[in-house]
Amino acid sequence: MKLDNRIVSTFAPTGRLRASINLGNPILAGRDASGQPAGVSVDLARAFARKLDVPLDLVVLDSAGASVETVSREDADIGFFAIDPLRAAGIAFTDAYVLIQGAYLVREQSPLRALEEVDREGHRVTVGKGSAYDLFLTRELKRATITRAPTSPSVVATFLAEGADVAAGVLQQLEADARKQAGLRLLPGSFMTIRQAMGLPRSRGAEAQKALSDFVEEMKASGFVGEALARHGIAGAAVAPAM
């Protein structure tokens, strides 16, 4: 059912829905064989534009930090983010639609064998600048030093080039990088569960936030999110529980 015209105008004040798409998280989006953006977040953006009955414009970016800034300053109307309290100053979040794991990667010869060994004096941990795990580890790591790669996909390359001790990131991205580069291994377990949600500029108000939250719950309950994960060949991510 189409939403009320007032809500539609709140989401698409330009007459078009501008959706920020972050290519820095391979679970959510990437490029297809033709070079066009594709993935779970793109599918959700298209579905929400259909619900609003407005045209869709994709604002394609390479990092979570850039996506957060774009939506916060209202250069896009919705986006796809990991929930984090720092981001909540400018962005109102739905509940999560996908859960993914944050993991650590080290060199094969590293003495590190467990997650709890990472946060020690002298260790350098490379993260993607502005990513959910950058924000989380900045709060949680008390002894190790954080170094930042420009984007999440460049974490392992930066970790190797700078001689850091640990690369931190989305489990699936690190697994893919480890398959391409010999001499790397993942530490067992995950240091955080990343709760991926949709969000909109906080200035758009509580009514719009509820409408977007209701949409996310509908997409989870209907099987849309799970089917999108399967269609795009995403393994290791879970559909978040319904609220």
C-alpha positions as CSV (number, residue, x, y, z in Angstrom):
1,M,0.0,0.0,0.0
2,K,1.3,3.4,-1.0
3,L,2.3,5.7,1.9
4,D,0.6,9.0,2.7
5,N,1.6,11.8,0.4
6,R,3.0,13.8,3.4
7,I,5.3,10.9,4.3
8,V,6.3,10.5,0.7
9,S,7.3,14.2,0.5
10,T,9.3,13.9,3.7
11,F,11.3,11.1,2.3
12,A,11.6,12.5,-1.2
13,P,11.5,16.3,-1.0
14,T,13.1,16.6,-4.5
15,G,10.5,14.3,-5.9
16,R,13.0,11.5,-6.2
17,L,14.3,9.1,-3.5
18,R,18.1,9.5,-3.2
19,A,19.6,6.4,-1.6
20,S,23.2,6.3,-0.4
21,I,24.9,3.0,-1.4
22,N,28.2,2.1,0.3
23,L,30.3,-0.2,-1.8
24,G,32.8,-0.6,1.1
25,N,30.8,-3.5,2.6
26,P,30.6,-6.5,0.2
27,I,27.8,-8.0,2.2
28,L,25.5,-5.2,1.2
29,A,26.6,-3.9,-2.2
30,G,29.1,-4.2,-5.0
31,R,29.1,-3.9,-8.8
32,D,27.7,-6.5,-11.1
33,A,29.3,-7.7,-14.3
34,S,28.2,-4.6,-16.2
35,G,29.6,-2.3,-13.5
36,Q,26.3,-1.3,-12.1
37,P,25.6,-1.2,-8.3
38,A,24.0,-4.4,-7.0
39,G,23.3,-6.1,-3.7
40,V,20.9,-6.3,-0.8
41,S,21.0,-2.6,-0.1
42,V,20.3,-1.8,-3.7
43,D,17.4,-4.2,-3.8
44,L,15.9,-2.6,-0.6
45,A,16.4,0.9,-2.0
46,R,14.5,-0.1,-5.1
47,A,11.7,-1.7,-3.1
48,F,11.3,1.4,-0.9
49,A,11.2,3.7,-3.9
50,R,8.4,1.5,-5.3
51,K,6.5,1.8,-2.0
52,L,6.8,5.6,-2.2
53,D,6.0,5.5,-5.9
54,V,8.9,7.8,-6.8
55,P,11.9,7.5,-9.0
56,L,15.2,6.3,-7.4
57,D,18.6,7.8,-7.6
58,L,21.6,5.8,-6.2
59,V,24.3,7.9,-4.6
60,V,27.2,5.5,-4.8
61,L,30.1,5.9,-2.4
62,D,33.2,3.9,-1.4
63,S,33.1,4.0,2.4
64,A,30.7,3.9,5.3
65,G,32.1,7.3,6.6
66,A,31.2,9.0,3.3
67,S,27.7,7.5,3.3
68,V,27.1,8.6,6.9
69,E,28.2,12.2,6.1
70,T,26.0,12.2,2.9
71,V,22.8,11.3,4.7
72,S,23.6,13.4,7.8
73,R,23.9,16.5,5.6
74,E,20.8,15.5,3.6
75,D,22.5,15.0,0.3
76,A,20.7,11.6,0.3
77,D,17.4,10.7,1.8
78,I,18.1,7.2,3.1
79,G,21.2,5.0,3.6
80,F,22.4,1.6,4.8
81,F,24.5,1.6,7.9
82,A,25.8,-0.3,10.9
83,I,24.0,1.0,14.0
84,D,26.4,3.0,16.1
85,P,25.7,5.7,18.8
86,L,28.0,8.2,17.3
87,R,26.2,8.1,14.0
88,A,22.9,8.5,15.7
89,A,23.5,12.3,16.2
90,G,22.6,12.9,12.6
91,I,20.9,9.6,11.5
92,A,17.7,7.9,12.8
93,F,18.0,4.1,12.4
94,T,15.6,1.3,11.9
95,D,16.2,-2.0,13.6
96,A,18.8,-4.2,12.0
97,Y,17.9,-6.2,8.9
98,V,21.1,-8.1,8.6
99,L,23.7,-9.3,11.2
100,I,27.3,-9.8,10.2
101,Q,30.5,-10.5,12.1
102,G,33.6,-8.4,12.7
103,A,36.8,-10.5,12.6
104,Y,40.6,-10.2,13.0
105,L,43.1,-11.3,10.4
106,V,46.9,-11.8,11.1
107,R,49.9,-13.1,9.2
108,E,50.4,-16.8,9.4
109,Q,53.6,-16.4,11.5
110,S,51.9,-14.0,14.0
111,P,52.0,-15.2,17.7
112,L,48.4,-14.0,18.1
113,R,46.0,-16.9,18.5
114,A,42.9,-15.5,20.2
115,L,40.8,-12.4,20.1
116,E,41.7,-11.3,23.7
117,E,45.4,-11.2,22.8
118,V,44.9,-8.3,20.3
119,D,44.5,-5.5,22.8
120,R,48.0,-5.3,24.1
121,E,50.7,-2.6,24.1
122,G,52.7,-2.4,20.9
123,H,50.0,-4.0,18.7
124,R,48.7,-2.0,15.7
125,V,45.3,-2.8,14.4
126,T,44.3,-1.6,10.9
127,V,40.6,-0.7,10.3
128,G,38.6,1.0,7.6
129,K,38.3,4.7,8.4
130,G,34.8,5.6,9.7
131,S,33.5,2.0,9.5
132,A,31.4,0.5,12.3
133,Y,34.3,-1.5,13.6
134,D,36.5,1.6,13.6
135,L,34.0,3.3,15.8
136,F,33.6,0.2,18.0
137,L,37.3,-0.6,18.4
138,T,38.1,3.1,19.0
139,R,35.9,2.7,22.1
140,E,36.9,-0.8,23.1
141,L,40.7,-1.1,22.5
142,K,42.6,0.3,25.5
143,R,46.2,-0.7,24.8
144,A,46.6,-1.4,21.1
145,T,47.0,1.4,18.6
146,I,44.5,1.8,15.7
147,T,45.7,2.7,12.2
148,R,43.2,3.5,9.5
149,A,42.9,2.5,5.8
150,P,41.0,4.9,3.5
151,T,38.2,2.3,3.0
152,S,37.2,-1.1,4.3
153,P,38.1,-3.0,1.1
154,S,41.7,-1.5,1.4
155,V,42.2,-2.7,5.0
156,V,44.3,-5.8,4.2
157,A,46.4,-4.0,1.6
158,T,47.1,-1.2,4.1
159,F,47.8,-3.7,6.9
160,L,50.4,-5.5,4.8
161,A,52.0,-2.3,3.4
162,E,52.4,-0.7,6.8
163,G,53.4,-3.8,8.7
164,A,50.6,-3.7,11.2
165,D,49.9,-6.6,13.5
166,V,46.2,-7.1,12.9
167,A,43.6,-6.3,10.2
168,A,40.0,-5.8,11.5
169,G,36.9,-5.9,9.3
170,V,33.9,-7.7,8.0
171,L,34.4,-11.5,8.2
172,Q,33.6,-12.2,4.6
173,Q,35.8,-9.4,3.2
174,L,38.8,-10.7,5.3
175,E,38.1,-14.3,4.2
176,A,38.1,-13.2,0.5
177,D,41.4,-11.3,1.0
178,A,43.0,-14.3,2.8
179,R,42.1,-16.5,-0.2
180,K,43.8,-14.1,-2.6
181,Q,47.0,-13.5,-0.4
182,A,49.0,-16.4,0.9
183,G,50.3,-16.4,4.5
184,L,47.3,-14.9,6.2
185,R,44.8,-16.4,8.7
186,L,41.8,-15.4,10.7
187,L,41.6,-15.5,14.4
188,P,38.8,-17.7,15.6
189,G,35.6,-16.0,16.6
190,S,34.3,-12.5,16.1
191,F,35.0,-9.4,18.1
192,M,31.6,-7.8,17.4
193,T,28.2,-8.4,15.7
194,I,27.6,-5.7,13.2
195,R,23.9,-4.7,13.1
196,Q,23.1,-3.4,9.6
197,A,20.1,-1.1,9.4
198,M,18.5,1.5,7.2
199,G,18.6,5.1,8.2
200,L,17.4,8.6,7.3
201,P,18.4,12.1,8.3
202,R,17.2,12.6,11.9
203,S,15.7,16.0,10.9
204,R,13.0,14.1,8.9
205,G,11.2,13.3,12.1
206,A,9.8,10.4,14.1
207,E,6.9,9.6,11.7
208,A,9.3,9.1,8.8
209,Q,11.5,7.0,11.0
210,K,8.6,4.8,12.0
211,A,7.6,4.4,8.3
212,L,11.1,3.3,7.4
213,S,11.2,0.9,10.4
214,D,7.9,-0.6,9.4
215,F,9.2,-1.2,5.9
216,V,12.3,-3.0,7.2
217,E,10.2,-5.2,9.4
218,E,8.0,-6.0,6.4
219,M,11.0,-6.9,4.3
220,K,12.4,-9.2,6.9
221,A,9.1,-10.9,7.6
222,S,8.2,-11.4,4.0
223,G,11.5,-13.2,3.2
224,F,12.7,-10.4,0.9
225,V,15.9,-9.9,2.8
226,G,16.8,-13.6,3.0
227,E,16.0,-14.0,-0.7
228,A,18.1,-11.1,-1.6
229,L,21.1,-12.5,0.4
230,A,20.7,-15.8,-1.5
231,R,20.2,-14.2,-4.9
232,H,23.5,-12.3,-4.5
233,G,25.4,-15.3,-3.2
234,I,26.0,-13.9,0.3
235,A,27.0,-16.5,2.8
236,G,27.7,-16.0,6.5
237,A,25.3,-13.2,7.0
238,A,22.0,-13.7,8.9
239,V,18.7,-12.0,8.6
240,A,18.1,-10.1,11.8
241,P,15.2,-11.3,14.0
242,A,11.9,-9.5,13.6
243,M,11.0,-6.9,16.2
